[in-house]
């Protein structure tokens, strides 16, 4: 049921039909004010009779208010319906021409009526409500037509015609500015989003932020000039920065993995997040999204059983460097590295992988950047630990409770701190350096000493006292050999057995054998040693060392560098004995069967022996 059938809404027609002294005046004004009977550009100039009627009907403010309310009620019966019908016709230009005609007409009407301000304000407020009712009804396609019109006409300033500018200002005047503003802003944001995705996504090695700002100011200037309240330029620039941040968040994992080639993009991300954010809430929102997105991407792409430890360490180092560009205070870094640190701590091969990576700066080493950083001999700071108290600032509000400034000082120390104790790293370094020292044949300890000095800077000199003794053993061995083995084809590495635990603990029965050829050289060397070092003697470790042999096969002399065990085996073959079985070798050398079989097959591969029958070997002549 229509409420108007119960509560009657009175208009000018009711006033004109009542019996009163102003009946003729009101009828005359009604006829003159009716837009349906007026010329398109407005009412005619009021005649003296109309002017007299205006004076009598609108003599005071109360009369004006009553008259305007009744007049507005009369217009509600026709204006909204006319506008709705014009909208349904689908001709946007015709619709706005009709609106403009109405606006011009009513403006002239009000001017002629000479209303006071309260009555004028009530009339225009009622008129705007009528325009909104007619244009924004559920049946009206006005919003769709307006969106299409803006899309076609708001491109760049040179392409925005004065006519388009006039039409949009007209719409603002009739009370649909919010709808226009929403559409203009939506259109601007859509264009910004498309521009960022097409020109900025994947571009990490060259600046894009300045070009983006210039594009907004030039290509979207028309949105601002229509009405600054619709889409202020500073707001559109902020939207562009936010869209760039969103794009970088999607790319963040790959962006970090590409460091340092992505350092330009990371710096611009820092500017957008930290420097151009207009409020603390906006800045905090950007930072939270960065952290959440990166952790999610790491869990998906990195922190799973399919990734090898080298990849995780490499990404960890890149994460530290990248996030300290985005946030130099290290608050975001502190959050994003925690899952990576927990994962690395769970990997069984983290220690050996990290130690070998630090000690090998060759191109084949995927962790060569860490090795080169170590070789540079000093920490490469990525976050300052000392602060100028005059420049002190409180921690950001999004810092975790246990956040510590200066906690990350360089990549290597950060990696080492993943495990609770340094002892396991020291033990691994000692074992690796010990093996390298054992394989030295020229007693040149300088490369190892240089790496050790660098490690002492990271771990402390006192942690490597065992290695100091081991290196000194090699240096002393060179001096001893110069004195006591000048005429012997035998040189030794004399080890202090209390410090070379990697040797003493790993010797088993398999490593022992007894070769008369090697034993004679050793006994002569040991006798000379006893004379030079009174009260001391040597014990041979037969499985270690290297023997250089010249062997003539098939008329050609070949040189081989082999282990003492393999040397002892081949020396059992001579002009008198050209064929031996594995059992013979085991008996002659007091050697177990497995190392004997392995050694003899090694000589077969070198082309010095042949296996005539199972486990029986003959020298190639």
Secondary structure per residue as TSV (DSSP state, phi and psi in degrees):
chain	resnum	aa	ss	phi	psi
A	1	X	-	360.0	134.7
A	2	X	-	-77.9	127.8
A	3	X	G	-60.9	-23.9
A	4	X	G	-70.0	-19.4
A	5	X	G	-76.3	-15.2
A	6	X	T	-101.6	-52.3
A	7	X	S	-105.0	107.7
A	8	X	-	-70.5	132.4
A	9	X	-	-98.4	117.1
A	10	X	-	-87.3	144.0
A	11	X	-	-135.1	-169.3
A	12	X	H	-65.2	-30.0
A	13	X	H	-64.1	-37.6
A	14	X	H	-64.2	-41.7
A	15	X	H	-64.2	-39.6
A	16	X	H	-70.4	-27.9
A	17	X	H	-89.8	-6.3
A	18	X	S	-79.1	156.4
A	19	X	-	-86.1	111.4
A	20	X	S	-160.0	176.3
A	21	X	T	-73.4	-19.4
A	22	X	T	-103.6	16.6
A	23	X	H	-56.8	-48.6
A	24	X	H	-66.6	-37.1
A	25	X	H	-63.5	-46.1
A	26	X	H	-65.0	-43.1
A	27	X	H	-60.1	-40.0
A	28	X	H	-65.4	-45.5
A	29	X	H	-63.2	-39.6
A	30	X	H	-61.2	-43.6
A	31	X	H	-65.4	-41.8
A	32	X	H	-69.5	-32.0
A	33	X	H	-87.5	-11.5
A	34	X	-	-69.8	115.1
A	35	X	G	-65.5	-23.1
A	36	X	G	-70.6	-23.2
A	37	X	G	-110.3	8.7
A	38	X	S	-99.5	157.9
A	39	X	B	-59.7	157.3
A	40	X	T	-59.0	-30.7
A	41	X	T	-91.0	1.3
A	42	X	B	137.0	174.3
A	43	X	-	-71.6	160.1
A	44	X	-	-70.8	163.6
A	45	X	-	-61.8	134.1
A	46	X	-	-65.5	136.0
A	47	X	-	-76.2	166.9
A	48	X	H	-55.3	-35.9
A	49	X	H	-65.3	-41.6
A	50	X	H	-65.9	-40.8
A	51	X	H	-62.1	-39.8
A	52	X	H	-64.5	-40.8
A	53	X	H	-63.0	-38.8
A	54	X	H	-61.6	-44.1
A	55	X	H	-63.8	-40.2
A	56	X	H	-75.1	-39.8
A	57	X	H	-79.1	-28.4
A	58	X	T	-118.6	46.7
A	59	X	S	-76.5	-23.2
A	60	X	S	-143.1	174.9
A	61	X	H	-63.2	-38.9
A	62	X	H	-65.5	-39.8
A	63	X	H	-65.1	-39.0
A	64	X	H	-63.8	-44.0
A	65	X	H	-63.2	-43.7
A	66	X	H	-62.6	-44.8
A	67	X	H	-62.4	-45.1
A	68	X	H	-65.9	-37.6
A	69	X	H	-65.5	-41.9
A	70	X	H	-67.0	-38.5
A	71	X	H	-64.4	-42.7
A	72	X	H	-63.2	-39.4
A	73	X	H	-62.6	-36.5
A	74	X	H	-64.8	-40.1
A	75	X	H	-69.4	-30.3
A	76	X	H	-63.3	-19.3
A	77	X	T	-77.9	-17.1
A	78	X	T	-126.4	-41.8
A	79	X	H	-62.9	-53.1
A	80	X	H	-58.0	-42.5
A	81	X	H	-63.6	-40.6
A	82	X	H	-62.6	-43.1
A	83	X	H	-66.7	-40.7
A	84	X	H	-63.1	-41.8
A	85	X	H	-65.0	-39.8
A	86	X	H	-66.1	-35.3
A	87	X	H	-65.1	-42.9
A	88	X	H	-65.1	-21.8
A	89	X	T	-69.6	-21.9
A	90	X	T	84.2	6.9
A	91	X	-	-101.0	101.2
A	92	X	H	-64.7	-42.7
A	93	X	H	-63.2	-43.2
A	94	X	H	-64.3	-39.8
A	95	X	H	-61.6	-47.6
A	96	X	H	-68.9	-29.7
A	97	X	H	-64.0	-40.0
A	98	X	H	-64.4	-43.3
A	99	X	H	-60.2	-44.8
A	100	X	H	-61.9	-39.0
A	101	X	H	-62.3	-45.4
A	102	X	H	-58.5	-46.6
A	103	X	H	-61.6	-45.6
A	104	X	H	-64.4	-42.1
A	105	X	H	-60.7	-50.5
A	106	X	H	-70.6	-29.5
A	107	X	H	-63.7	-42.9
A	108	X	H	-66.2	-39.0
A	109	X	H	-58.1	-50.0
A	110	X	H	-64.1	-38.7
A	111	X	H	-60.9	-42.8
A	112	X	H	-70.4	-32.3
A	113	X	H	-72.4	-23.3
A	114	X	T	63.4	41.7
A	115	X	-	-73.0	152.7
A	116	X	-	-76.4	168.5
A	117	X	H	-59.7	-45.1
A	118	X	H	-57.4	-44.1
A	119	X	H	-67.3	-39.1
A	120	X	H	-62.7	-44.3
A	121	X	H	-63.6	-41.9
A	122	X	H	-62.4	-41.3
A	123	X	H	-63.8	-49.0
A	124	X	H	-67.2	-32.7
A	125	X	H	-65.1	-42.0
A	126	X	H	-66.1	-38.1
A	127	X	H	-65.4	-41.9
A	128	X	H	-63.9	-36.8
A	129	X	H	-63.5	-37.7
A	130	X	H	-66.1	-42.0
A	131	X	H	-61.3	-44.4
A	132	X	H	-64.8	-39.8
A	133	X	H	-63.0	-38.2
A	134	X	H	-78.5	-37.5
A	135	X	H	-85.5	-30.0
A	136	X	S	-110.3	21.3
A	137	X	S	-68.0	162.2
A	138	X	T	-61.3	-31.5
A	139	X	T	-79.9	-20.5
A	140	X	-	-78.0	131.9
A	141	X	-	-88.5	22.6
A	142	X	H	-58.9	-45.3
A	143	X	H	-60.6	-40.4
A	144	X	H	-65.9	-42.8
A	145	X	H	-64.6	-39.9
A	146	X	H	-65.0	-43.4
A	147	X	H	-60.7	-44.3
A	148	X	H	-63.2	-40.9
A	149	X	H	-64.7	-44.4
A	150	X	H	-63.5	-40.6
A	151	X	H	-60.8	-37.1
A	152	X	H	-81.3	-32.0
A	153	X	H	-104.2	-23.5
A	154	X	-	-98.2	87.7
A	155	X	S	-113.2	-73.8
A	156	X	S	-136.7	163.4
A	157	X	G	-54.1	-41.2
A	158	X	G	-66.7	-22.1
A	159	X	G	-98.2	-4.1
A	160	X	S	-90.4	111.9
A	161	X	-	-76.2	154.3
A	162	X	H	-56.5	-30.8
A	163	X	H	-64.7	-41.7
A	164	X	H	-65.3	-40.7
A	165	X	H	-61.2	-42.8
A	166	X	H	-65.5	-40.8
A	167	X	H	-65.6	-40.2
A	168	X	H	-71.6	-35.6
A	169	X	H	-66.0	-34.5
A	170	X	H	-62.3	-44.0
A	171	X	H	-63.6	-37.3
A	172	X	H	-64.3	-36.6
A	173	X	H	-68.4	-32.2
A	174	X	T	-90.7	5.5
A	175	X	T	99.5	12.0
A	176	X	-	-109.0	29.4
A	177	X	H	-63.7	-35.2
A	178	X	H	-63.6	-43.3
A	179	X	H	-65.1	-42.5
A	180	X	H	-63.4	-44.7
A	181	X	H	-59.9	-42.8
A	182	X	H	-62.7	-43.1
A	183	X	H	-68.6	-42.2
A	184	X	H	-62.2	-46.6
A	185	X	H	-63.9	-42.7
A	186	X	H	-61.7	-41.8
A	187	X	H	-65.3	-42.3
A	188	X	H	-63.0	-44.3
A	189	X	H	-63.2	-40.8
A	190	X	H	-60.5	-43.0
A	191	X	H	-68.1	-38.7
A	192	X	H	-61.4	-45.8
A	193	X	H	-60.9	-45.8
A	194	X	H	-63.5	-39.1
A	195	X	H	-66.6	-45.3
A	196	X	H	-62.2	-43.3
A	197	X	H	-67.2	-34.1
A	198	X	H	-85.4	-25.6
A	199	X	H	-115.9	-18.7
A	200	X	T	-111.1	-31.5
A	201	X	T	-60.5	128.8
A	202	X	T	80.3	-3.7
A	203	X	-	-96.5	102.0
A	204	X	-	-115.3	-17.7
A	205	X	S	-102.5	6.8
A	206	X	S	-145.4	150.0
A	207	X	-	-64.6	141.6
A	208	X	-	-126.5	-17.1
A	209	X	H	-65.9	-43.9
A	210	X	H	-65.4	-42.1
A	211	X	H	-63.4	-36.9
A	212	X	H	-63.7	-43.6
A	213	X	H	-61.5	-43.9
A	214	X	H	-64.4	-39.9
A	215	X	H	-62.6	-43.7
A	216	X	H	-60.9	-45.2
A	217	X	H	-68.3	-31.2
A	218	X	H	-92.6	-50.3
A	219	X	H	-79.8	-24.5
A	220	X	T	-109.7	14.0
A	221	X	H	-61.4	-32.4
A	222	X	H	-62.9	-32.1
A	223	X	H	-64.7	-33.8
A	224	X	H	-78.2	-38.9
A	225	X	H	-72.0	-24.2
A	226	X	H	-58.2	-50.6
A	227	X	-	-166.8	114.2
A	228	X	T	-54.9	-24.3
A	229	X	T	-73.8	-20.7
A	230	X	T	-68.7	-58.3
A	231	X	S	-145.1	78.1
A	232	X	-	-57.1	144.2
A	233	X	H	-59.1	-41.6
A	234	X	H	-63.3	-32.6
A	235	X	H	-69.0	-41.5
A	236	X	H	-66.3	-37.6
A	237	X	H	-63.2	-42.4
A	238	X	H	-63.2	-40.5
A	239	X	H	-60.9	-41.3
A	240	X	H	-62.6	-42.1
A	241	X	H	-64.4	-41.7
A	242	X	H	-62.9	-40.3
A	243	X	H	-66.4	-37.6
A	244	X	H	-65.1	-40.8
A	245	X	H	-60.5	-43.7
A	246	X	H	-61.5	-40.8
A	247	X	H	-64.0	-43.6
A	248	X	H	-67.6	-32.2
A	249	X	H	-64.2	-40.9
A	250	X	H	-61.8	-35.6
A	251	X	T	-92.5	3.5
A	252	X	H	-58.5	-43.4
A	253	X	H	-61.3	-48.6
A	254	X	H	-67.3	-32.1
A	255	X	H	-63.8	-43.7
A	256	X	H	-69.0	-42.5
A	257	X	H	-62.8	-26.7
A	258	X	T	-85.8	-3.8
A	259	X	T	-56.3	138.5
A	260	X	T	-90.6	1.5
A	261	X	T	-66.1	-18.2
A	262	X	T	-102.6	14.0
A	263	X	H	-62.5	-32.8
A	264	X	H	-64.7	-46.7
A	265	X	H	-63.3	-37.5
A	266	X	H	-66.3	-39.8
A	267	X	H	-64.3	-41.2
A	268	X	H	-68.2	-32.2
A	269	X	H	-64.4	-40.2
A	270	X	H	-58.8	-43.6
A	271	X	I	-62.8	-43.8
A	272	X	I	-67.1	-40.5
A	273	X	I	-78.1	-42.7
A	274	X	I	-101.4	-31.4
A	275	X	I	-102.5	-31.2
A	276	X	S	-104.8	-5.2
A	277	X	-	-64.6	133.2
A	278	X	S	-83.3	-18.7
A	279	X	S	-141.7	159.6
A	280	X	H	-63.1	-35.7
A	281	X	H	-65.1	-42.7
A	282	X	H	-64.5	-43.8
A	283	X	H	-62.4	-44.4
A	284	X	H	-63.4	-37.1
A	285	X	H	-64.5	-45.7
A	286	X	H	-58.9	-45.8
A	287	X	H	-64.3	-41.7
A	288	X	H	-64.3	-40.9
A	289	X	H	-65.0	-39.1
A	290	X	H	-59.3	-48.3
A	291	X	H	-64.1	-50.0
A	292	X	H	-61.8	-42.9
A	293	X	H	-66.4	-42.9
A	294	X	H	-67.2	-41.8
A	295	X	H	-62.7	-42.1
A	296	X	H	-63.1	-43.7
A	297	X	H	-64.9	-38.1
A	298	X	H	-64.5	-43.6
A	299	X	H	-61.4	-35.6
A	300	X	H	-78.5	-40.8
A	301	X	H	-104.7	-16.9
A	302	X	T	-128.0	-50.3
A	303	X	S	-86.8	66.3
A	304	X	S	-144.5	170.3
A	305	X	T	-66.3	-19.5
A	306	X	T	-76.2	-17.8
A	307	X	S	-85.9	138.7
A	308	X	-	-86.7	163.6
A	309	X	H	-64.0	-35.3
A	310	X	H	-61.0	-43.5
A	311	X	H	-61.3	-41.0
A	312	X	H	-68.0	-42.3
A	313	X	H	-63.3	-43.3
A	314	X	H	-61.1	-43.0
A	315	X	H	-68.8	-34.0
A	316	X	H	-62.1	-46.1
A	317	X	H	-63.3	-42.6
A	318	X	H	-65.5	-34.5
A	319	X	H	-64.4	-43.2
A	320	X	H	-60.8	-49.3
A	321	X	H	-65.4	-41.2
A	322	X	H	-70.1	-46.9
A	323	X	H	-73.8	-19.6
A	324	X	H	-79.7	-11.9
A	325	X	H	-80.5	-44.6
A	326	X	H	-65.4	-42.2
A	327	X	-	-140.5	91.5
A	328	X	T	-59.5	-23.4
A	329	X	T	-69.1	-20.4
A	330	X	S	86.1	6.7
A	331	X	H	-67.1	-46.2
A	332	X	H	-66.4	-39.8
A	333	X	H	-59.0	-44.9
A	334	X	H	-55.7	-34.9
A	335	X	H	-78.1	-44.4
A	336	X	H	-77.8	-24.0
A	337	X	H	-83.6	-16.0
A	338	X	H	-60.2	-46.3
A	339	X	H	-62.9	-35.8
A	340	X	H	-68.1	-41.8
A	341	X	H	-62.6	-43.1
A	342	X	H	-61.4	-40.8
A	343	X	H	-67.2	-45.4
A	344	X	H	-61.0	-37.5
A	345	X	H	-63.9	-26.5
A	346	X	H	-83.5	-13.1
A	347	X	-	-79.3	129.6
A	348	X	T	-68.9	-27.2
A	349	X	T	-99.1	14.5
A	350	X	H	-60.6	-40.6
A	351	X	H	-68.8	-53.2
A	352	X	H	-66.2	-35.5
A	353	X	H	-65.5	-44.5
A	354	X	H	-68.3	-41.3
A	355	X	H	-64.9	-47.4
A	356	X	H	-65.1	-36.5
A	357	X	H	-64.4	-36.9
A	358	X	H	-71.6	-27.8
A	359	X	H	-95.5	-3.8
A	360	X	-	-123.4	108.7
A	361	X	-	-102.7	22.5
A	362	X	S	-73.6	161.4
A	363	X	T	-64.1	-25.2
A	364	X	T	-76.6	-12.4
A	365	X	-	-82.5	115.6
A	366	X	T	-66.8	-16.2
A	367	X	T	-105.0	28.1
A	368	X	H	-62.3	-26.7
A	369	X	H	-64.5	-36.1
A	370	X	H	-67.7	-41.0
A	371	X	H	-63.8	-39.6
A	372	X	H	-69.8	-35.4
A	373	X	H	-63.7	-40.1
A	374	X	H	-64.8	-41.8
A	375	X	H	-68.1	-26.0
A	376	X	T	-63.6	-17.9
A	377	X	T	87.1	2.0
A	378	X	S	-149.5	157.4
A	379	X	-	-66.8	140.0
A	380	X	-	-101.3	98.2
A	381	X	-	-65.8	134.3
A	382	X	S	-114.9	-6.0
A	383	X	S	-156.9	127.8
A	384	X	-	-69.3	139.1
A	385	X	-	-94.4	-28.4
A	386	X	-	-97.7	136.5
A	387	X	-	-117.1	143.0
A	388	X	-	-77.8	113.4
A	389	X	G	-63.4	-24.1
A	390	X	G	-69.3	-20.3
A	391	X	G	-104.4	17.2
A	392	X	-	-62.3	137.9
A	393	X	-	-132.9	144.0
A	394	X	-	-66.5	158.6
A	395	X	-	-63.1	146.6
A	396	X	-	-56.6	151.8
A	397	X	T	-65.7	-18.9
A	398	X	T	-93.9	9.5
A	399	X	S	-71.8	143.5
A	400	X	-	-70.8	156.9
A	401	X	T	-57.9	-33.8
A	402	X	T	-97.9	18.3
A	403	X	-	-64.9	134.2
A	404	X	-	-125.7	126.1
A	405	X	T	-67.0	142.1
A	406	X	T	76.5	5.9
A	407	X	-	-62.5	-39.0
A	408	X	-	-95.3	113.4
A	409	X	-	-109.6	-35.1
A	410	X	-	-158.4	166.6
A	411	X	H	-62.4	-46.4
A	412	X	H	-63.5	-47.3
A	413	X	H	-63.1	-35.4
A	414	X	H	-64.4	-41.0
A	415	X	H	-66.3	-41.9
A	416	X	H	-64.6	-34.3
A	417	X	T	-72.9	-6.1
A	418	X	T	-61.3	-39.2
A	419	X	S	-92.3	150.3
A	420	X	S	-70.5	-27.2
A	421	X	-	-127.2	143.7
A	422	X	S	-82.7	-11.8
A	423	X	H	-60.6	-36.8
A	424	X	H	-68.2	-33.4
A	425	X	H	-68.9	-42.4
A	426	X	H	-60.8	-42.2
A	427	X	H	-62.9	-42.3
A	428	X	H	-67.6	-42.2
A	429	X	H	-59.7	-43.0
A	430	X	H	-62.0	-42.1
A	431	X	H	-67.1	-42.3
A	432	X	H	-66.3	-46.6
A	433	X	H	-65.0	-35.8
A	434	X	H	-61.2	-43.4
A	435	X	H	-63.7	-38.2
A	436	X	H	-65.7	-40.6
A	437	X	H	-64.8	-38.2
A	438	X	H	-64.7	-28.3
A	439	X	T	-94.5	5.7
A	440	X	-	-74.5	136.1
A	441	X	S	-118.6	-4.2
A	442	X	S	-120.3	6.7
A	443	X	-	61.2	21.6
A	444	X	-	-88.6	100.7
A	445	X	-	-95.3	0.8
A	446	X	H	-59.1	-47.3
A	447	X	H	-58.8	-42.2
A	448	X	H	-68.2	-40.8
A	449	X	H	-62.2	-37.9
A	450	X	H	-64.4	-45.5
A	451	X	H	-64.7	-37.4
A	452	X	H	-64.3	-40.6
A	453	X	H	-62.0	-38.0
A	454	X	H	-67.5	-39.4
A	455	X	H	-66.5	-33.1
A	456	X	H	-62.8	-32.1
A	457	X	H	-65.7	-31.6
A	458	X	H	-84.3	-40.6
A	459	X	H	-106.7	-19.9
A	460	X	-	106.1	137.5
A	461	X	G	-64.3	-35.0
A	462	X	G	-67.0	-19.1
A	463	X	G	-72.5	-16.0
A	464	X	G	-117.4	31.2
A	465	X	H	-62.6	-36.5
A	466	X	H	-62.6	-44.2
A	467	X	H	-65.4	-32.8
A	468	X	H	-60.5	-42.9
A	469	X	H	-65.0	-41.5
A	470	X	H	-63.8	-42.0
A	471	X	H	-66.6	-39.4
A	472	X	H	-64.1	-33.6
A	473	X	H	-60.4	-42.5
A	474	X	H	-65.6	-43.7
A	475	X	H	-63.3	-44.1
A	476	X	H	-65.4	-34.4
A	477	X	H	-62.5	-40.6
A	478	X	H	-61.2	-43.7
A	479	X	H	-65.4	-41.0
A	480	X	H	-64.0	-42.8
A	481	X	H	-64.1	-34.6
A	482	X	H	-61.8	-32.8
A	483	X	H	-85.1	-45.2
A	484	X	H	-107.1	-6.3
A	485	X	-	-128.5	31.6
A	486	X	T	-64.5	-29.7
A	487	X	T	-108.0	9.5
A	488	X	S	-110.0	142.4
A	489	X	S	-82.0	41.9
A	490	X	-	-142.5	124.5
A	491	X	-	-129.1	145.0
A	492	X	-	-125.5	159.6
A	493	X	-	-113.5	110.8
A	494	X	-	-93.1	116.9
A	495	X	-	-105.6	142.5
A	496	X	-	-84.6	108.7
A	497	X	T	-62.1	-23.6
A	498	X	T	-72.5	-21.1
A	499	X	T	-105.3	-17.9
A	500	X	-	-98.2	60.5
A	501	X	H	-65.6	-27.1
A	502	X	H	-64.6	-22.9
A	503	X	H	-87.5	-52.0
A	504	X	H	-65.9	-34.5
A	505	X	T	-78.5	-18.7
A	506	X	T	-103.7	3.4
A	507	X	-	-86.4	129.0
A	508	X	-	-127.6	-178.0
A	509	X	G	-60.8	-28.7
A	510	X	G	-64.7	-27.3
A	511	X	G	-80.8	-13.3
A	512	X	-	-90.6	142.2
A	513	X	-	-159.2	168.2
A	514	X	-	-130.6	105.6
A	515	X	-	-112.5	121.9
A	516	X	H	-65.4	-33.4
A	517	X	H	-64.6	-48.2
A	518	X	H	-73.8	-34.7
A	519	X	H	-62.7	-36.5
A	520	X	H	-65.2	-41.1
A	521	X	H	-63.8	-42.8
A	522	X	H	-66.2	-42.1
A	523	X	H	-63.5	-39.6
A	524	X	H	-63.6	-43.2
A	525	X	H	-64.9	-41.6
A	526	X	H	-66.2	-37.8
A	527	X	H	-62.3	-43.7
A	528	X	H	-64.6	-36.3
A	529	X	H	-64.9	-42.7
A	530	X	H	-62.7	-36.0
A	531	X	H	-68.5	-35.9
A	532	X	H	-83.7	-32.8
A	533	X	S	-119.9	78.9
A	534	X	T	-58.8	136.5
A	535	X	T	84.9	1.7
A	536	X	-	-125.7	149.1
A	537	X	-	-142.4	170.3
A	538	X	-	-116.1	151.6
A	539	X	-	-123.4	126.0
A	540	X	-	-75.3	135.8
A	541	X	-	-105.4	94.2
A	542	X	T	-66.1	-23.3
A	543	X	T	-81.4	-12.2
A	544	X	S	-105.5	155.7
A	545	X	S	113.5	-171.5
A	546	X	-	-147.1	137.9
A	547	X	E	-120.9	133.2
A	548	X	E	-104.8	123.3
A	549	X	E	-123.7	145.7
A	550	X	E	-110.9	119.9
A	551	X	E	-124.1	133.5
A	552	X	E	-98.1	119.8
A	553	X	E	-132.7	130.7
A	554	X	T	52.5	41.7
A	555	X	T	78.6	6.5
A	556	X	E	-124.2	135.2
A	557	X	E	-92.8	124.5
A	558	X	E	-121.8	147.2
A	559	X	E	-108.5	133.0
A	560	X	E	-129.2	139.5
A	561	X	E	-111.9	112.0
A	562	X	E	-133.5	174.0
A	563	X	-	-73.9	158.0
A	564	X	H	-56.9	-35.8
A	565	X	H	-62.1	-48.1
A	566	X	H	-67.4	-34.6
A	567	X	H	-63.9	-43.7
A	568	X	H	-60.8	-38.6
A	569	X	H	-64.3	-50.0
A	570	X	H	-69.7	-26.6
A	571	X	H	-70.8	-15.1
A	572	X	T	-74.4	-18.3
A	573	X	-	-90.5	122.0
A	574	X	-	-141.5	-165.8
A	575	X	S	-66.7	-24.1
A	576	X	S	-90.9	-28.7
A	577	X	-	-124.5	106.3
A	578	X	-	-107.1	-6.2
A	579	X	E	-139.3	128.7
A	580	X	E	-142.1	149.6
A	581	X	E	-97.9	171.1
A	582	X	H	-61.3	-39.5
A	583	X	H	-61.3	-38.9
A	584	X	H	-62.8	-44.3
A	585	X	H	-62.5	-44.6
A	586	X	H	-61.1	-39.2
A	587	X	H	-71.5	-44.7
A	588	X	H	-67.4	-37.4
A	589	X	H	-104.0	1.1
A	590	X	T	53.5	49.2
A	591	X	-	-116.0	146.9
A	592	X	-	-73.4	161.1
A	593	X	H	-67.9	-41.6
A	594	X	H	-61.6	-52.4
A	595	X	H	-64.0	-30.4
A	596	X	H	-65.5	-45.5
A	597	X	H	-63.5	-44.8
A	598	X	H	-61.0	-44.5
A	599	X	H	-65.8	-42.4
A	600	X	H	-65.1	-38.9
A	601	X	H	-67.7	-29.3
A	602	X	H	-64.7	-39.1
A	603	X	H	-71.1	-29.7
A	604	X	H	-63.5	-43.6
A	605	X	H	-63.2	-30.8
A	606	X	T	-80.5	-7.1
A	607	X	T	83.4	16.5
A	608	X	S	-95.0	-32.7
A	609	X	E	-120.9	159.1
A	610	X	E	-131.2	146.7
A	611	X	E	-94.6	97.9
A	612	X	E	-66.3	-40.5
A	613	X	E	-145.0	168.5
A	614	X	T	-52.8	120.9
A	615	X	T	69.5	14.9
A	616	X	E	-122.0	126.1
A	617	X	E	-122.5	140.9
A	618	X	E	-126.7	140.3
A	619	X	E	-72.3	140.5
A	620	X	-	-82.0	124.3
A	621	X	-	-106.9	360.0
